[in-house]
Amino acid sequence: MKRIIFFIAIFMCGCISSEDMQGLMTLKSVANSQAQQEKFVKAQEARFQKLLRYVENNKLNTGQSKRWVLAAFGQPHLLKELKDDPPKVEYIMYRHPDEFFGSERVYLYFDNDDTLVDWRYEEGY
């Protein structure tokens, strides 16, 4: 509400041109976008922390569906098919969303029926 009053006051005074206003609106859009990105990263980090708690407490059970895993922990950072490791046909990998190198990682392996058949935790460095 304060922003609206500020913009109305500036327009009424004639202190700002339409070009300046366009620049201000662009800056506001960028700030909103950054806030959305930060919110997204925080949500991903919270889901990864939840997955780490499952791993630490040995609650990550084989037999879970891939659908359940995705609902519980969100979209993975990597999904890859395996060709030479039956019954594992694909794995997905989770890590901290803002740590590209040296992050802890959790690999979840699925069979043809999208059932969790194995998992592996890797410590970060």
C-alpha positions as CSV (number, residue, x, y, z in Angstrom):
1,M,0.0,0.0,0.0
2,K,2.9,2.4,0.8
3,R,4.3,1.8,-2.7
4,I,1.1,2.7,-4.4
5,I,0.9,5.9,-2.4
6,F,4.5,6.7,-3.2
7,F,4.0,6.2,-7.0
8,I,0.7,8.3,-6.9
9,A,2.5,11.1,-5.1
10,I,5.4,11.1,-7.6
11,F,3.0,11.2,-10.5
12,M,1.0,14.0,-9.0
13,C,4.1,16.1,-8.4
14,G,5.3,15.5,-12.0
15,C,8.7,14.5,-10.6
16,I,9.1,11.4,-12.7
17,S,8.8,10.8,-16.5
18,S,7.2,7.9,-18.1
19,E,10.7,6.5,-19.0
20,D,11.8,6.8,-15.4
21,M,8.6,5.1,-14.4
22,Q,9.3,2.2,-16.8
23,G,12.7,1.8,-15.3
24,L,11.3,1.7,-11.8
25,M,8.7,-0.9,-12.9
26,T,11.5,-3.0,-14.4
27,L,13.5,-2.8,-11.1
28,K,10.4,-3.8,-9.2
29,S,9.9,-6.8,-11.5
30,V,13.5,-7.9,-11.1
31,A,13.2,-7.6,-7.3
32,N,10.0,-9.7,-7.4
33,S,11.7,-12.3,-9.6
34,Q,14.7,-12.5,-7.2
35,A,12.3,-13.0,-4.3
36,Q,10.5,-15.8,-6.1
37,Q,13.8,-17.5,-6.9
38,E,14.9,-17.3,-3.2
39,K,11.6,-18.7,-2.1
40,F,12.0,-21.6,-4.7
41,V,15.5,-22.4,-3.5
42,K,14.4,-22.3,0.2
43,A,11.6,-24.8,-0.6
44,Q,14.0,-27.1,-2.4
45,E,16.5,-26.9,0.5
46,A,13.7,-27.8,2.9
47,R,12.7,-30.8,0.8
48,F,16.4,-31.9,0.7
49,Q,16.7,-31.6,4.4
50,K,13.6,-33.7,4.8
51,L,15.2,-36.4,2.6
52,L,18.4,-36.2,4.7
53,R,16.4,-36.8,7.8
54,Y,14.8,-39.9,6.2
55,V,18.3,-41.1,5.3
56,E,19.8,-40.4,8.8
57,N,16.9,-42.1,10.6
58,N,16.9,-45.0,8.2
59,K,13.2,-44.3,7.2
60,L,13.8,-44.4,3.4
61,N,12.3,-47.7,2.6
62,T,12.6,-49.7,-0.6
63,G,9.2,-50.4,-2.1
64,Q,8.1,-46.8,-2.1
65,S,6.7,-45.6,-5.4
66,K,8.5,-43.0,-7.5
67,R,5.4,-40.9,-7.3
68,W,5.6,-40.9,-3.5
69,V,9.2,-39.9,-3.6
70,L,8.6,-37.0,-6.0
71,A,5.7,-35.8,-3.9
72,A,7.7,-36.0,-0.7
73,F,11.0,-34.6,-1.8
74,G,10.2,-32.6,-5.0
75,Q,11.9,-32.8,-8.4
76,P,15.4,-34.2,-8.4
77,H,18.5,-32.5,-9.8
78,L,19.3,-35.4,-12.0
79,L,17.4,-38.3,-13.5
80,K,19.4,-40.9,-15.4
81,E,18.7,-44.3,-17.0
82,L,20.8,-47.3,-16.2
83,K,21.4,-49.9,-18.8
84,D,23.6,-52.5,-17.2
85,D,22.4,-52.8,-13.6
86,P,19.1,-54.8,-13.4
87,P,16.8,-54.6,-11.6
88,K,17.8,-50.9,-11.3
89,V,16.7,-49.1,-14.5
90,E,17.1,-45.5,-13.4
91,Y,18.2,-43.3,-10.6
92,I,17.5,-39.8,-9.4
93,M,19.8,-37.6,-7.5
94,Y,19.1,-35.0,-4.9
95,R,21.6,-32.4,-3.5
96,H,21.6,-29.0,-1.9
97,P,20.1,-26.6,-4.5
98,D,22.7,-23.9,-4.1
99,E,25.8,-26.1,-3.8
100,F,27.0,-27.3,-7.2
101,F,30.3,-28.9,-6.1
102,G,31.0,-30.8,-2.9
103,S,27.3,-31.1,-1.8
104,E,25.9,-34.1,0.0
105,R,24.0,-36.3,-2.5
106,V,21.3,-38.9,-2.2
107,Y,20.8,-41.4,-5.1
108,L,17.5,-43.2,-5.3
109,Y,17.3,-46.3,-7.7
110,F,14.1,-47.5,-9.3
111,D,13.0,-50.6,-11.2
112,N,10.8,-50.9,-14.3
113,D,7.7,-50.5,-12.1
114,D,9.0,-47.2,-10.7
115,T,9.5,-48.8,-7.3
116,L,12.4,-47.7,-5.1
117,V,14.8,-50.7,-5.0
118,D,17.9,-49.1,-3.5
119,W,19.4,-45.8,-2.3
120,R,22.9,-44.4,-1.6
121,Y,24.1,-41.4,0.4
122,E,27.3,-39.6,-0.5
123,E,28.9,-37.2,1.9
124,G,29.9,-33.8,0.7
125,Y,33.4,-32.5,0.8
